[in-house]
């Protein structure tokens, strides 16, 4: 199931991912940090297995100072790990201090109600020590954001806070949002502090001037997706109105239950927008979009989530985003998300990808997802102190990388034939690197998609014609759409539904004043026409009042109901002196309405710019980032092995 845009969304193929920036100069430092995190996780594991409580004697005395027994413990564990005893002792002491600090915080919370929140700052800031904040939980999200900004030197309006994998809502209290004592809060920075800006070069300072627009971009994304989701529930002219469509793995549109369609459209829209930010390495903006996508996916049925790969890909993207933000420790359920992704992929693709092969004829392209899955499982295991499991997953990722790596000269050969780099990569992986087969694969797929688009266009054209026919009979576009949906697109069936449910006539496109129908006086000419058809004069007048003078609708309804008006459409006695009035503000609102429409168009276009043209864009990757990270983490694992030998 993929997200597709209308014609206005075309022409935006995915850009190639570049190699990771900003890591070359600090590779040694990052390696040391990674190995230290591994040692910390491994020592925590040993302490848990040996049921050692560092905050109690003999490791901590009555003054909460370190006991002599800790040195003996460090000696034992350093022999077990083959590491420097001083380094092990230092890490164990850090673990002991954190345990005491946590115990003190727990006691303080029980007696005073003041909770402790562990704050994880952006990776550019030093994280030599644990950052904590004390607060009461009845304060609002806005108050917490303000506290964090003041304490750690941020500009309040240019940070977002993520707690429990959700964006902190400013207008609600922490208690209402499920924030508890000892929770972890991650700070996403949209703009650096003014002091940091002054330290940067002129080029970076100019770049910061654009940072103020990031929050507006997020808000426009929300607005644009809401508009597109609403259009997904309608039938619009694809030649003039951009829309989002939901298609299966072959590219054909599929029917989704109305109760789930809006949530699914929003989920997929936010996911695509988040992926676009991921490609641009704007991880701080990508994460809120991905978390919103996760929230909307959870509103869809479990059955749907278990049978489409979109949800699995989203879980991988969320964990990847936390990893690239260097905040994996904030994601307590990374293992759960990766397991969920693995389960969804298996359900969707079948055992050994058999279902996928039956549908598409190959599974080469989808193996990219499994490479990312194995890589993230390896990273997670490494940071959890599970060296052997990390090695196993990282080696699986390395083997897949070798299988999926593409010879650049082959991509160039296909580009010479007029194909895009993205088409070339996807086709070469589908055809096991055979250039001739890949060229045929791309040509066939282009023709298949062209045929599908022609069929979908014709289907929508017929549906628009049917809506026009019903509108010609006096029904609103909204009523016509609903009736056609219930009738499965059959015009005669839709008309029977409308005649059998005359109240559907009130499903107007632009919510009118509900009392306006009581004020309209039908023309004598309309009454005479209905009387001429054989209807009672009083009944004819009442019917014309209901249908606002529409003789055709009044006649159809009276004929369908044996010459009388259904009880639910009969009007109560009304004040005959009531007359319709025109609001003086009607014309005054024209200018502002036009401005709002322009803003809506801008918001929609900004979303559509990031909707990829190729339906398999999410499977396309140069794997350059993955290649570097696999090598990095395998080197960390090798260092562990060499240290213990």
C-alpha positions as CSV (number, residue, x, y, z in Angstrom):
1,X,0.0,0.0,0.0
2,X,1.6,3.3,-1.1
3,X,0.8,7.0,-1.0
4,X,0.1,8.4,-4.5
5,X,-0.4,12.0,-5.5
6,X,-2.5,13.5,-8.2
7,X,-1.0,15.0,-11.4
8,X,0.1,18.1,-9.5
9,X,2.3,16.0,-7.4
10,X,4.3,14.5,-10.2
11,X,7.8,15.4,-11.3
12,X,9.4,15.0,-7.8
13,X,11.6,11.9,-8.0
14,X,13.7,11.0,-4.9
15,X,17.1,12.6,-4.7
16,X,20.1,10.4,-4.0
17,X,21.3,10.1,-0.4
18,X,24.7,11.4,0.3
19,X,27.3,10.1,2.7
20,X,27.0,11.1,6.3
21,X,28.5,14.4,7.1
22,X,30.0,15.7,10.3
23,X,31.4,12.5,11.6
24,X,34.9,12.2,10.0
25,X,36.6,14.6,12.3
26,X,35.3,12.9,15.5
27,X,35.3,9.3,14.4
28,X,37.8,8.3,17.1
29,X,35.7,10.2,19.8
30,X,32.5,8.6,18.6
31,X,34.2,5.1,18.7
32,X,35.3,5.7,22.3
33,X,31.8,6.9,23.3
34,X,30.2,3.8,21.6
35,X,32.6,1.4,23.4
36,X,32.0,3.2,26.7
37,X,28.2,2.8,26.2
38,X,28.7,-0.9,25.5
39,X,30.8,-1.3,28.7
40,X,28.2,0.5,30.7
41,X,25.4,-1.7,29.3
42,X,27.5,-4.9,29.9
43,X,28.4,-4.0,33.5
44,X,24.7,-3.1,34.2
45,X,23.9,-6.6,32.8
46,X,26.5,-8.2,35.1
47,X,25.2,-6.4,38.2
48,X,21.6,-7.4,37.4
49,X,22.6,-11.0,36.9
50,X,24.7,-11.1,40.1
51,X,21.9,-9.2,42.0
52,X,24.3,-6.6,43.3
53,X,22.8,-3.5,44.8
54,X,25.4,-0.8,44.6
55,X,23.5,1.7,46.7
56,X,23.8,-0.7,49.7
57,X,26.7,-1.8,51.9
58,X,29.4,-3.0,51.3
59,X,29.5,-0.8,48.1
60,X,28.0,2.3,49.7
61,X,28.6,3.3,53.4
62,X,26.1,5.2,55.7
63,X,27.3,8.5,54.3
64,X,26.6,7.4,50.8
65,X,30.3,7.3,50.0
66,X,31.9,4.5,47.9
67,X,32.9,1.4,49.8
68,X,36.1,-0.6,49.5
69,X,34.3,-3.6,48.1
70,X,33.6,-1.7,44.8
71,X,37.3,-1.9,43.9
72,X,37.2,-5.7,44.3
73,X,34.1,-5.8,42.1
74,X,35.8,-3.7,39.4
75,X,38.8,-6.1,39.5
76,X,36.5,-9.1,39.0
77,X,34.6,-7.6,36.1
78,X,37.6,-6.2,34.4
79,X,39.1,-9.7,34.3
80,X,35.8,-11.0,32.9
81,X,35.7,-8.4,30.2
82,X,39.4,-8.1,29.5
83,X,39.3,-4.3,30.0
84,X,41.2,-1.8,32.0
85,X,40.4,-2.0,35.7
86,X,40.4,1.8,36.2
87,X,37.9,2.3,33.4
88,X,35.6,-0.4,34.7
89,X,35.8,1.0,38.3
90,X,35.0,4.5,37.0
91,X,31.9,3.2,35.1
92,X,30.7,1.2,38.1
93,X,31.1,4.2,40.3
94,X,29.0,6.2,37.8
95,X,26.3,3.5,37.9
96,X,26.4,3.6,41.8
97,X,26.0,7.4,41.9
98,X,23.1,7.3,39.5
99,X,21.4,4.6,41.6
100,X,21.8,6.7,44.8
101,X,20.6,9.8,42.9
102,X,17.5,7.9,41.7
103,X,16.8,6.6,45.2
104,X,17.0,10.1,46.6
105,X,14.7,11.3,43.8
106,X,12.2,8.6,44.6
107,X,12.1,9.4,48.2
108,X,11.8,13.1,47.4
109,X,8.9,12.4,45.1
110,X,7.1,10.3,47.7
111,X,7.3,13.0,50.3
112,X,7.0,16.2,48.3
113,X,5.4,15.2,45.0
114,X,8.2,16.8,43.1
115,X,9.1,14.5,40.1
116,X,12.5,14.1,38.4
117,X,12.7,14.2,34.6
118,X,15.8,13.1,32.9
119,X,16.5,15.5,30.0
120,X,18.4,14.3,26.9
121,X,20.0,17.2,25.0
122,X,20.9,17.5,21.3
123,X,24.1,15.7,20.4
124,X,26.0,18.9,19.7
125,X,25.9,19.7,23.5
126,X,28.2,17.9,25.9
127,X,26.6,15.0,27.7
128,X,29.3,14.2,30.2
129,X,26.8,14.1,33.0
130,X,23.2,13.2,33.5
131,X,20.8,16.2,33.0
132,X,17.9,16.2,35.3
133,X,15.0,18.6,36.1
134,X,12.7,18.6,39.1
135,X,9.1,19.7,38.6
136,X,5.6,19.1,39.8
137,X,3.4,17.2,37.3
138,X,0.4,19.5,37.4
139,X,2.2,22.2,35.4
140,X,1.5,22.6,31.7
141,X,3.6,21.4,28.8
142,X,4.3,25.0,28.0
143,X,5.7,25.5,31.6
144,X,7.9,22.5,31.2
145,X,9.3,23.6,27.9
146,X,10.0,27.0,29.4
147,X,11.8,25.4,32.4
148,X,14.0,23.3,30.0
149,X,14.8,26.3,27.9
150,X,15.8,28.4,30.9
151,X,17.8,25.6,32.5
152,X,19.8,24.5,29.5
153,X,20.0,27.7,27.5
154,X,17.6,27.3,24.6
155,X,15.2,29.7,23.0
156,X,11.8,28.5,24.1
157,X,10.0,28.8,20.8
158,X,12.6,26.9,18.9
159,X,12.6,23.6,20.7
160,X,10.2,20.6,20.9
161,X,10.0,18.1,23.7
162,X,9.4,14.4,23.1
163,X,8.2,12.3,26.0
164,X,7.1,8.6,25.7
165,X,7.5,8.8,21.9
166,X,4.9,11.7,21.8
167,X,5.4,15.4,21.2
168,X,4.7,17.3,24.4
169,X,1.4,19.2,24.1
170,X,1.8,22.7,25.4
171,X,-1.8,23.3,26.5
172,X,-2.2,20.2,28.6
173,X,-0.8,19.4,32.0
174,X,2.0,16.8,32.4
175,X,-0.4,14.5,34.3
176,X,-2.9,14.6,31.5
177,X,-0.2,13.5,29.0
178,X,0.9,10.5,31.1
179,X,4.2,12.1,32.2
180,X,5.5,10.4,35.4
181,X,8.4,10.5,37.8
182,X,11.7,9.4,36.3
183,X,10.5,9.8,32.7
184,X,12.9,10.6,29.9
185,X,12.5,13.8,27.9
186,X,14.3,14.4,24.6
187,X,14.9,18.0,23.3
188,X,14.6,18.5,19.6
189,X,16.3,21.8,18.6
190,X,14.9,23.8,15.7
191,X,17.3,26.7,16.3
192,X,20.5,27.1,18.3
193,X,20.7,29.7,21.1
194,X,21.7,33.2,20.3
195,X,25.1,32.7,22.0
196,X,25.9,29.7,19.9
197,X,24.8,31.6,16.8
198,X,27.3,34.3,17.5
199,X,30.0,31.7,17.6
200,X,29.2,30.3,14.2
201,X,30.5,31.5,10.8
202,X,28.6,34.0,8.7
203,X,27.3,31.1,6.5
204,X,25.9,29.3,9.5
205,X,24.4,32.5,10.9
206,X,22.5,33.1,7.6
207,X,21.3,29.5,7.8
208,X,20.0,30.1,11.2
209,X,17.8,32.9,9.9
210,X,15.8,30.2,8.1
211,X,15.4,28.1,11.2
212,X,12.5,30.3,12.4
213,X,10.5,29.0,9.4
214,X,10.8,25.4,10.6
215,X,8.0,25.5,13.0
216,X,5.8,27.2,10.3
217,X,6.8,24.4,7.9
218,X,5.6,21.8,10.4
219,X,2.3,23.6,10.9
220,X,1.8,24.0,7.1
221,X,2.5,20.3,6.8
222,X,-0.3,19.5,9.3
223,X,-2.7,21.8,7.4
224,X,-1.9,20.5,4.0
225,X,-2.3,16.9,5.0
226,X,-5.7,17.7,6.7
227,X,-6.9,19.2,3.4
228,X,-5.6,16.3,1.3
229,X,-7.1,13.8,3.8
230,X,-10.5,15.5,3.4
231,X,-10.2,15.3,-0.4
232,X,-9.5,11.6,-0.1
233,X,-13.0,11.2,1.2
234,X,-14.4,13.1,-1.8
235,X,-14.4,12.6,-5.5
236,X,-12.4,15.4,-7.1
237,X,-11.3,16.1,-10.7
238,X,-7.7,14.7,-10.8
239,X,-7.0,17.1,-13.7
240,X,-7.6,20.2,-11.6
241,X,-7.4,19.1,-7.9
242,X,-4.4,17.4,-6.3
243,X,-5.3,14.5,-4.0
244,X,-3.8,11.6,-2.2
245,X,-4.7,8.1,-3.2
246,X,-4.0,4.7,-1.5
247,X,-2.8,1.9,-3.7
248,X,-1.7,-1.7,-3.3
249,X,1.7,-3.2,-4.2
250,X,0.8,-3.3,-7.9
251,X,-0.1,0.4,-7.9
252,X,-3.9,0.0,-8.2
253,X,-6.2,2.1,-5.9
254,X,-7.9,0.1,-3.2
255,X,-11.0,0.7,-1.2
256,X,-10.5,1.5,2.5
257,X,-13.4,1.5,5.0
258,X,-14.5,5.2,5.4
259,X,-13.9,5.0,9.2
260,X,-10.2,4.3,8.6
261,X,-9.5,6.1,5.4
262,X,-8.8,9.6,6.8
263,X,-6.6,8.2,9.6
264,X,-4.7,6.1,7.1
265,X,-4.3,8.9,4.6
266,X,-3.0,11.2,7.4
267,X,-0.6,8.5,8.6
268,X,0.8,7.8,5.2
269,X,1.0,11.5,4.4
270,X,2.9,12.3,7.7
271,X,5.2,9.3,7.0
272,X,6.1,10.6,3.5
273,X,6.8,14.0,4.8
274,X,9.0,12.6,7.6
275,X,10.9,10.5,5.1
276,X,11.5,13.6,3.0
277,X,13.1,15.3,6.0
278,X,15.1,12.1,6.7
279,X,16.5,12.3,3.2
280,X,17.6,15.8,3.8
281,X,19.1,14.7,7.1
282,X,16.8,17.1,9.0
283,X,16.2,14.5,11.8
284,X,14.9,17.0,14.3
285,X,11.9,17.9,12.0
286,X,11.5,14.4,10.7
287,X,10.8,12.8,14.1
288,X,7.7,14.8,14.9
289,X,6.2,13.9,11.5
290,X,7.1,10.2,12.0
291,X,5.6,10.2,15.5
292,X,2.4,11.8,14.2
293,X,2.3,9.1,11.5
294,X,2.6,6.4,14.2
295,X,-0.3,8.0,16.1
296,X,-2.6,8.0,13.1
297,X,-1.6,4.4,12.1
298,X,-2.7,3.3,15.6
299,X,-6.2,4.6,14.8
300,X,-6.4,2.1,12.0
301,X,-7.5,-1.5,12.6
302,X,-5.0,-4.1,13.8
303,X,-5.8,-6.3,10.9
304,X,-4.8,-3.6,8.4
305,X,-1.5,-2.8,10.2
306,X,-0.6,-6.5,10.2
307,X,-1.0,-6.8,6.5
308,X,0.7,-3.7,5.0
309,X,4.4,-3.0,4.9
310,X,3.9,0.8,5.5
311,X,3.7,0.3,9.3
312,X,6.8,-1.8,9.4
313,X,8.8,0.8,7.4
314,X,7.6,3.5,9.8
315,X,8.9,1.6,12.8
316,X,12.3,1.3,11.1
317,X,12.3,5.0,10.2
318,X,11.5,6.0,13.8
319,X,14.3,3.9,15.3
320,X,16.6,5.1,12.6
321,X,15.7,8.7,13.4
322,X,16.5,8.2,17.1
323,X,19.8,6.6,16.2
324,X,20.8,9.5,13.9
325,X,19.9,11.9,16.6
326,X,22.2,9.9,18.9
327,X,19.3,9.4,21.3
328,X,18.6,5.7,21.1
329,X,18.6,5.5,24.9
330,X,15.5,7.7,24.9
331,X,13.6,5.0,22.9
332,X,12.9,2.5,25.6
333,X,10.9,0.2,23.3
334,X,13.4,0.1,20.3
335,X,13.5,-3.7,20.6
336,X,9.7,-3.8,20.5
337,X,9.5,-1.5,17.5
338,X,12.0,-3.6,15.6
339,X,10.3,-6.8,16.5
340,X,7.0,-5.3,15.4
341,X,8.6,-4.3,12.0
342,X,9.9,-7.8,11.6
343,X,6.5,-9.3,12.3
344,X,4.7,-6.9,9.9
345,X,7.2,-7.6,7.1
346,X,6.7,-11.4,7.6
347,X,2.9,-11.1,7.6
348,X,3.0,-8.8,4.5
349,X,5.6,-10.6,2.4
350,X,5.0,-14.2,3.6
351,X,7.4,-16.8,4.8
352,X,10.7,-16.4,2.8
353,X,9.0,-13.6,0.9
354,X,6.9,-16.1,-1.0
355,X,3.7,-13.9,-1.0
356,X,5.8,-11.0,-2.4
357,X,7.3,-13.1,-5.1
358,X,3.9,-14.3,-6.1
359,X,2.6,-10.7,-6.5
360,X,5.7,-9.0,-7.9
361,X,7.8,-11.9,-9.3
362,X,10.8,-10.9,-7.2
363,X,11.8,-9.7,-3.8
364,X,15.2,-8.0,-4.5
365,X,14.1,-4.5,-3.8
366,X,12.4,-5.2,-0.5
367,X,15.6,-6.8,0.9
368,X,16.7,-3.2,1.5
369,X,14.2,-3.1,4.4
370,X,15.7,-6.2,5.9
371,X,19.2,-4.8,5.7
372,X,18.0,-1.7,7.6
373,X,16.2,-4.0,10.1
374,X,19.3,-6.2,10.8
375,X,21.6,-3.2,11.1
376,X,19.3,-1.5,13.7
377,X,19.0,-4.8,15.6
378,X,22.8,-5.1,15.6
379,X,23.1,-1.5,16.9
380,X,20.5,-2.0,19.6
381,X,22.1,-5.2,20.8
382,X,25.5,-3.5,20.9
383,X,24.2,-0.6,23.0
384,X,22.5,-3.1,25.3
385,X,25.7,-5.0,26.0
386,X,24.9,-8.0,23.8
387,X,28.1,-8.3,21.8
388,X,27.5,-11.7,20.2
389,X,23.9,-10.9,19.2
390,X,25.2,-7.6,17.8
391,X,27.8,-9.4,15.7
392,X,25.2,-11.9,14.4
393,X,22.9,-9.1,13.1
394,X,25.6,-6.9,11.8
395,X,27.1,-9.8,9.8
396,X,23.6,-10.5,8.3
397,X,23.4,-6.9,7.4
398,X,26.9,-7.0,5.8
399,X,26.0,-10.1,3.7
400,X,22.8,-8.4,2.5
401,X,24.8,-5.3,1.6
402,X,27.1,-7.3,-0.6
403,X,24.1,-8.9,-2.3
404,X,22.4,-5.5,-2.9
405,X,25.4,-3.4,-3.7
406,X,25.1,-2.0,-7.3
407,X,27.9,-1.5,-9.7
408,X,27.7,2.3,-10.6
409,X,28.6,1.5,-14.3
410,X,25.4,-0.5,-14.6
411,X,23.3,2.4,-13.3
412,X,25.1,4.6,-15.8
413,X,24.3,2.2,-18.7
414,X,20.6,2.3,-17.8
415,X,20.7,6.1,-17.5
416,X,22.1,6.2,-21.1
417,X,18.8,4.4,-22.2
418,X,16.8,7.3,-20.7
419,X,15.9,5.8,-17.3
420,X,16.4,7.6,-14.0
421,X,19.0,6.6,-11.4
422,X,16.2,5.5,-9.0
423,X,14.6,3.3,-11.7
424,X,18.0,1.8,-12.4
425,X,18.8,0.9,-8.8
426,X,15.4,-0.6,-8.1
427,X,15.3,-2.6,-11.4
428,X,18.9,-3.9,-11.0
429,X,18.1,-5.2,-7.5
430,X,14.9,-6.8,-8.8
431,X,16.8,-8.5,-11.6
432,X,19.9,-9.6,-9.7
433,X,22.1,-7.0,-11.4
434,X,21.4,-8.0,-15.0
435,X,21.3,-4.8,-17.1
436,X,19.3,-6.2,-20.0
437,X,16.6,-7.7,-17.7
438,X,16.5,-4.5,-15.7
439,X,15.8,-2.4,-18.8
440,X,12.9,-4.7,-19.8
441,X,11.7,-4.6,-16.2
442,X,11.6,-0.8,-16.2
443,X,9.8,-0.6,-19.6
444,X,7.2,-3.1,-18.5
445,X,6.6,-1.4,-15.2
446,X,6.2,2.0,-16.9
447,X,3.6,0.5,-19.3
448,X,1.8,-1.2,-16.4
449,X,1.6,2.0,-14.4
450,X,0.5,4.0,-17.5
451,X,-2.3,1.4,-18.0
452,X,-3.3,1.6,-14.4
453,X,-3.4,5.4,-14.5
454,X,-5.6,5.3,-17.6
455,X,-8.0,2.9,-15.9
456,X,-8.1,4.9,-12.7
457,X,-8.7,8.1,-14.7
458,X,-11.6,6.6,-16.6
459,X,-13.1,5.3,-13.4
460,X,-12.9,8.7,-11.8
461,X,-14.3,10.3,-15.0
462,X,-17.4,8.0,-14.9
463,X,-17.9,8.8,-11.2
464,X,-17.7,12.5,-11.8
465,X,-20.3,12.1,-14.6
466,X,-22.6,10.3,-12.2
467,X,-22.2,13.0,-9.6
468,X,-23.0,15.6,-12.2
469,X,-26.1,13.6,-13.2
470,X,-27.4,13.5,-9.6
471,X,-26.5,17.2,-9.1
472,X,-28.6,17.9,-12.3
473,X,-31.5,16.3,-10.5
474,X,-31.1,18.8,-7.6
475,X,-28.9,16.8,-5.2
476,X,-25.8,18.2,-3.6
477,X,-22.4,16.9,-4.6
478,X,-21.9,15.6,-1.1
479,X,-25.2,13.7,-1.1
480,X,-24.4,12.3,-4.6
481,X,-21.0,11.1,-3.4
482,X,-22.4,9.4,-0.4
483,X,-25.2,7.7,-2.3
484,X,-22.8,6.5,-5.1
485,X,-20.4,5.1,-2.4
486,X,-23.3,3.1,-0.8
487,X,-24.4,1.9,-4.3
488,X,-20.9,0.8,-5.3
489,X,-20.8,3.4,-8.1
490,X,-24.1,2.4,-9.7
491,X,-26.1,5.5,-10.8
492,X,-29.5,3.8,-10.7
493,X,-28.8,2.3,-7.3
494,X,-27.6,5.7,-6.0
495,X,-30.8,7.3,-7.2
496,X,-32.9,4.7,-5.4
497,X,-31.0,5.3,-2.2
498,X,-31.6,9.1,-2.5
499,X,-35.3,8.7,-3.2
500,X,-35.6,6.2,-0.3
501,X,-33.7,8.6,2.1
502,X,-34.9,12.1,1.2
503,X,-33.2,13.6,4.3
504,X,-29.9,13.0,2.4
505,X,-30.8,16.0,0.3
506,X,-29.7,18.1,3.3
507,X,-26.1,16.8,3.0
508,X,-25.0,20.1,1.6
509,X,-21.5,21.0,0.4
510,X,-21.4,24.2,2.5
511,X,-23.3,23.7,5.8
512,X,-26.1,26.2,5.4
513,X,-28.2,27.7,8.1
514,X,-30.4,24.8,9.3
515,X,-33.3,27.1,9.9
516,X,-33.2,28.7,6.4
517,X,-35.5,26.1,4.9
518,X,-38.3,27.5,7.2
519,X,-38.0,30.9,5.7
520,X,-38.4,30.2,2.0
521,X,-41.7,30.8,0.3
522,X,-42.2,28.7,-2.8
523,X,-43.4,30.3,-6.0
524,X,-47.0,29.9,-7.1
525,X,-45.6,28.6,-10.5
526,X,-43.9,25.7,-8.7
527,X,-47.0,24.9,-6.7
528,X,-49.1,24.9,-9.9
529,X,-46.6,22.6,-11.6
530,X,-46.9,20.0,-8.8
531,X,-50.7,20.3,-8.7
532,X,-50.8,19.8,-12.4
533,X,-48.9,16.5,-11.8
534,X,-51.7,15.4,-9.5
535,X,-50.3,16.3,-6.0
536,X,-52.4,18.1,-3.3
537,X,-51.8,21.9,-3.3
538,X,-50.9,22.0,0.5
539,X,-48.6,19.0,0.2
540,X,-47.0,20.6,-2.9
541,X,-46.3,23.8,-1.1
542,X,-44.8,22.0,2.0
543,X,-42.6,19.9,-0.3
544,X,-41.3,23.0,-2.2
545,X,-40.5,24.6,1.1
546,X,-38.4,21.6,2.2
547,X,-36.6,21.4,-1.2
548,X,-36.2,25.2,-1.5
549,X,-38.3,25.5,-4.6
550,X,-36.7,22.5,-6.5
551,X,-39.7,21.2,-8.4
552,X,-37.9,18.1,-9.7
553,X,-36.8,16.9,-6.3
554,X,-40.2,17.7,-4.7
555,X,-42.0,15.7,-7.5
556,X,-39.6,12.7,-7.2
557,X,-39.9,12.5,-3.4
558,X,-43.8,12.9,-3.4
559,X,-44.1,10.2,-6.1
560,X,-41.8,7.8,-4.3
561,X,-43.8,8.2,-1.0
562,X,-47.3,7.9,-2.5
563,X,-48.1,11.6,-2.8
564,X,-47.2,12.6,0.8
565,X,-44.2,14.0,2.5
566,X,-42.3,11.7,4.9
567,X,-42.7,12.6,8.6
568,X,-39.0,13.4,9.1
569,X,-39.2,16.1,6.4
570,X,-42.5,17.8,7.5
571,X,-41.9,21.3,8.9
572,X,-43.4,22.6,12.1
573,X,-45.8,25.6,12.1
574,X,-43.7,28.7,11.5
575,X,-44.0,32.4,11.7
576,X,-45.1,33.5,8.3
577,X,-43.5,36.9,8.8
578,X,-40.0,35.4,8.9
579,X,-38.2,36.4,5.8
580,X,-34.7,35.6,4.6
581,X,-32.1,38.1,5.3
582,X,-28.6,38.8,3.9
583,X,-25.7,39.3,6.2
584,X,-23.8,42.4,5.5
585,X,-20.6,40.5,6.3
586,X,-21.1,38.1,3.4
587,X,-19.4,40.3,0.8
588,X,-16.8,41.6,3.4
589,X,-15.6,38.0,3.8
590,X,-14.7,37.5,0.2
591,X,-11.2,39.0,0.5
592,X,-10.2,37.0,3.6
593,X,-11.6,33.8,2.0
594,X,-9.4,34.3,-1.0
595,X,-6.4,34.8,1.2
596,X,-7.3,31.6,3.1
597,X,-7.6,29.7,-0.1
598,X,-4.1,30.9,-1.2
599,X,-2.7,29.7,2.1
600,X,-4.4,26.3,1.7
601,X,-3.0,26.0,-1.8
602,X,0.5,26.8,-0.5
603,X,0.2,24.2,2.3
604,X,-1.0,21.5,-0.1
605,X,1.7,22.2,-2.6
606,X,4.4,22.0,0.1
607,X,3.1,18.6,1.1
608,X,2.9,17.4,-2.5
609,X,6.4,18.5,-3.2
610,X,7.6,15.7,-0.9
611,X,5.3,13.0,-2.2
612,X,7.6,10.9,-4.3
613,X,6.6,10.2,-7.9
614,X,7.9,6.6,-7.8
615,X,5.6,4.3,-5.9
616,X,8.7,2.3,-4.6
617,X,10.7,5.3,-3.5
618,X,10.8,3.9,0.0
619,X,12.7,0.9,-1.2
620,X,15.4,3.0,-3.0
621,X,18.7,3.6,-1.3
622,X,22.3,4.0,-2.4
623,X,23.1,2.2,0.9
624,X,26.1,4.5,1.4
625,X,25.1,5.4,5.0
626,X,24.4,1.8,5.8
627,X,27.8,0.7,4.4
628,X,29.7,3.1,6.7
629,X,27.6,2.3,9.8
630,X,28.0,-1.5,9.3
631,X,31.8,-1.1,9.1
632,X,31.8,1.2,12.2
633,X,29.8,-1.1,14.4
634,X,31.6,-4.3,13.2
635,X,34.9,-2.6,14.2
636,X,33.4,-1.9,17.7
637,X,32.4,-5.6,18.0
638,X,35.9,-6.7,16.8
639,X,37.5,-4.4,19.5
640,X,35.4,-6.2,22.1
641,X,36.5,-9.6,20.9
642,X,40.2,-8.6,20.7
643,X,40.0,-7.2,24.2
644,X,38.6,-10.4,25.7
645,X,41.1,-12.7,23.9
